[in-house]
Amino acid sequence: MISGVHNPNKVKVTILGQVYTIEGDASADYIARVADFVNAKMEDVASNITNASPLQIAILAALNIADELFQIKESEYMATDEIREKTNMLISMLDEGLIGDVFSVSGKSRQHL
């Protein structure tokens, strides 16, 4: 393989009845799936709005996709924050000795280690 050679994938996709050639580093299958996703979003918008131009449909579909992305990121952030809080609480409990001596090597605990 020659260093610096760039071989992007080219994929023909149809979005809202228009054929586009998309070029990218991702696999052809991935590019096609992304295009199918965008097409589905645009068709959904088009089916709910009468007499909308392709530009209006594209903008509304982009807003819907951005909304989904923001919701996912917010949910991810909240989950990460909750995990961080619980981890800190467990660390505090360990520091205060409220959980018990988990690493005890006396009595029956020694046999299970």
Secondary structure, 3 states (H helix, E strand, C coil): CCCCCCCCEEEEEEECCEEEEEEECCCHHHHHHHHHHHHHHHHHHHHHCCCCCHHHHHHHHHHHHHHHHHHHHHHHHHHHHHHHHHHHHHHHHHHHCCCCCCCCCCCHHHHHC
